[in-house]
Amino acid sequence: MSGHAQPLGVGVIGSGFMGKTYAEIAGKFLRGARLAAVAGGTRAKDLAEAHGVRFFGSPGELAAHPDVDIVCIATPHAQHAELALAAARAGKHLVIDKPMAHSVEACDAILEACLLKNLKSTVTFTMRNRIGYLKAKEALDSGRLGRVLQIRTYQIVPDGLASARQWQLLPENLGFLFGHGVHNVDAVRALTGREIRSVFAKCRTLIGSPVEATTDMLLTMDDGTVHYVFCSFEVRKPGFPRSESGIRVACENGLLDVDTYNETRMSLDGGDWQTIAVQPPIDWAGKGFLDPVRLQTYRDLIQDLVDGILEDRPPRVTGWDGRQAVAAALAAYESSRTGKEVLLAAP
């Protein structure tokens, strides 16, 4: 165990939707850690006051303060790299909202800075903590389903452009595959345990988004299997059933049909579908985005980082996972521009 006698201090950079999410979790739901400070954004002072913690006028001041051990970065995507690198160089462990950074080179710089100071980093691939995903992973790891033959994964947010924050439509933040579809790319890597070797994609807008809002993406893995990601924020309401966060896995001995917001089903050896997990619904209309049901996936991810720091072990979701998702998403954009399959460098 680490020598930390006091709970680890968590500093949140960002005060919007995700900044409020991290502040709520660190302020109320973690063991061995506490919310220590907030900085960044026009609402940061109000957020700090609401939680009774220190407000800093700049992210640099927050990262430099000795009461802060972990920095959560919850800003627009284009700012992630600079803020994460500065925090790591200041000796802070990292929680980085996905995507990790705007380039593979920036991700590598963050990883190197963490390695030099023996720091832990995680990226918020919270799909991994939803009940349906966990049960699907458990079923695959048991071996009963046999080898994974193909995964088809979907993120279809009906009329998603209408609910998108304005900064998501700025070119420097790249697009919706980069900001959201990376969850699906990560799910393919995590469920298969394989690395991505090449990407072929078509990235576009169907109805005139200023940035990419619809992508079809083929991932060829290092074992030769080919998997599919479809991410779109442009499909009209009501959307398609079981596709806002859907994963369909074809295996040698059976099938998995995962809806990470609803139920997860399995068919084994040609048998009928059986429900193996049900994700409780988020009460968006009542409790809103701070509903503990929504916060559970973020809480579990950050708690795992806290435990990893105290136990001196890597978190289950690492900075490397964030880096690989960024590499695949950027390869998709390049593939779409060139019309060619893009190879990813081997680890």
N, C-alpha and C positions, 0 to 999 in steps of 0.2 A: 504493500500500500504506500501511497505517497505520504509525505509529511504534512500535508495541509491540515492544520488544526481547525481552521475556520472554513465555512462554506466558500466555494469558489465564487468570485464576483463576475457577473455577466454584464457586459456593456453592449447596448443595442445601438447600432448606427442606422438611422432611418426611423421615421415616425408616421409612415402611412399604414396601409393595410397590413403589410408583413411586419413592419416595425411594432405595431400594436400587438400583433400575434406573438412575436417573440417576447415582448415585455410582459404580456399576460402569463406566458408559460414560465419565464424565469422568475416572475414575481410571486407565483402561486403554486406551481406544480412540480418543482424539481427537488430531488434529494441531493444534499451535498453541494448545492449551489443556490445563489440568490441574485436577484436583479440589483445591480450596483449603480448603473448610470445609463443615460440616454443622450445621444447627440445626433445631429443631422436632420435637416428638413424644418419647415416652418412650424410644425406641430410638436417638435421635440421637447420644448420647455413645458408645454402643457402635458405631454405624456409623462415626463419625469415627475411633475408635480402630482399627477393623478396616482402615481405609484409611490410617491414619497421618497424618491431617490435623487441622486445628484444629476444636474443638467450640465453638460459641457457645451461651450459655444462652437466647438469644432471637433470633427472626428479624431484629429491628431491629438488633441488634449485628452480625449477619452482613452485612446489607445496607450498613451504614455502614463496614465495614472496607475499607481501600484495597487489600488483596490480592484482593478479590473484584471481578471485572469483569462476570460473568454470574450471574444468579440463576435457578435452576431451582425452580419452585414445584410441589411434589408433595404437596399437602394435600387434605383434603376440599373439595368444590367451593365451599361457602359461604364459605371462607376465601380463595379466589383473589384476589378484587378488592382487599381490604385489603392483602394481602401484595405483590401486583404493583404497586399504586400506590405503596406505601412504597418498594419497591426502585427503581422508576423515578425517583421524586423524589430518591432517593439517588444517582442517576446510573448505575444498573446496567442492562445489557441483560437481556432477559427470555426465558426458556423457560417457558411456562405449560402445564401439563397441561390437556388439554381437560376440560370446557368452559372458555372463557377467564375468565368471571365470571358472576355470578348475574343480571345485568341488562345491557341494552344501554347504559344510562347509565354503568354501571361500566366496561364495555368502552371507551366513548368517553373516559372520564376517563383510563384507562390509555394509550390511543393519544395523547391530547393531552399527557400527561406525557412520553411518549417523544419526541414531536415537539419539545417545548420544549428537550430536552437532546440531540437528535440521536442517539437510542438505537434499536437494532433490537429487535424482538420477534417471537417465533414461538410457535405453538400446536401441540401434538403431534398433528397429523393424520397419523399414521404410516402409514395405509393407502396414502397417496400414494407411499411408498417400497417397497412390496412389489412383487416382480418382475412379477406378473400385472397389477397396476394400471399399472405403467410401460410394459409392452408394449401394453396396451390403449390407453393415452394416445398412445403412438407410432403405433399403427395409425390412430387417429382423426385425429391431426395430419397424417398423410401424405395425407389426402384420398381414399384409395382406397375407403373405406366410404361416402363422401358425407355428407350432412347427418344429424345425430342427430335421430331422430324421437321416441324415448322411451327412458328409462332406468327400470328397475325394480331397486331395490337392497334387500337383505335383511340384517338382523342378527338371527339367531335363535339364541339361546344355550340349548341344551336344559337344562331344570331349573336355569336360571341363578340363580334366587333362592337356591338351596342353597349356591352358591359366592360369593354377593355378600358384600362386607364390610358389617358392621353399620351403618357410617356412611352407606352408600349407601341404606339404608332409612329414613333420617331425613328428614322433610319439608323441612328447609332445603336439602337437596341436590337436591330437586325430583323426580327420577325417572330412569328408564333411557334414555329418549329424550335427555334433557339430558346424561346422563353418558356415553352410548355411541353412541346413534343419530346424534349430531352428526357422527361419522365419515362416515356415509352421506350426510348433507346436504352435507357438504364435498365428497364425491366427485362428487355431481351438479354442483355449481358448478365444480369443477376440470375435470371431463371435458368439460363443455359450454363453459366459458369465459363463461357467462352469469350474470347476477344473478337472484335470486329476487324475484318481484314479489308473489306472494300464496301463502297457505298455507291448506289446508283439512284438518282432521285429526279423528280420533277417538282419544282417549287414555284408557286405562282399565287395570284389572287383571282378569285372567281367573280367578284363583284366590285372591284375597284379599291381594295385596301391600299393604303400608301406603303405598306410593307407586306412581305410574304405572309399569307394567312391560310394557305392550303398546300400540303405537301404529301406526295406519295414517295415512299422511300424503301428501297431494298437493301438489306444488310446481309452480306456474305461473311460468315464467321470463319474462324481458323480451323474448324473441322469440316468446312465445305457446305454446311447447312445454310439455307437462305430464308430470311425472315422479313416480314413486311410491317411498316409503320404507316398509318394514315392519320394526319393531324390537320384538322380544319376548324376554323372559327367562323366559317361563312355559310354553313348549311342552315336552312331555315328551320324555325321551330315547327313541330316539337322535336326535331331530330330523329334519330333512329334508336330503337330500344337497345339497351345494354351496350351502347357505343360511346358514351361520354368518357368512360375510362374502362375500356374493354380489352381483354386479352384472351385469345383463343389458341390453345396449344394442341397440336396433333402429335401424338406419340405412337410408338410401336404397338402398345397394348391398350390404348384408350385415349380419351379426350378430356380437356379441361376448358370450361367456359367461365371466365372470370369477369364479373362486373364489380370493380372495386368500390362502387358506391351502393351496391345492392347485394345480390346473392352470387355465390360461386358454386358451380355444378361440375360433377365429374361423371364420366361414363367409363367403366372398366370392362375390358374384354367383350365389347359389343353390347353391354347391358344398358338398361335405361339410365337416363340422367338422374343423379342423386345430388341433392343439395348438401354441400359440405361446410358452408359458412354463409353467414348473413351479416353484412355491415349495417349497423344501426344508422338511420338517416340523420343528416344534419338538420337542425331546426333553424333554417335560414330566416323564416318569417318571424320567429319568436326570439330565440336567444341570439340569432345572427351569427356573424363570422367568429365570434368568441365562444360559441357553443363548445363545451368540453368534448363532444363527439368529434368535431373537426380538429380541435387542438390535440387530440390523443396521438395522432401520427407525428406531429411536430414534437410533442413532449417526449415520446419514446426515442426519437432520433437524438434530441439534445441530451436527454438523460443518458443515452448510451455513450455520447462523447464525454459527459461528466464522469461516468463510471470508468471509461477508458483512461482518462487523465489520472484518476485516483488509483487505478489498478495498473497503470503503465502498460496498456495494451492498445492496439489500434481500434478505432470505432468500426462498427460493421459497415457503414458507408464512409468511404475514405475520400480524400482529395483526389486520389488517382481515379476513382469512379467518376468524379466530376470532370476531370480532364478528358477522359475517354468519351464522355457524352458530348462535350464541346467539340472534340475532334471529329466525331461522326456528323454532328449537325453542320459544321462548317464544310465538311466534305460533301454533304448533300447540296448546299448552296453552290459549291464549285461544280459539282456534277451537273446540276441544272443549268448553270451558265454555259458549260462546255459541251453538254450532251454526251459526256463520257463517264464511264465508271471511274471512281477515284479510289486509289489504294491508300490504306492507312499504314503508317510505319509500325513495325512489330515492336512490342514493349522491350 
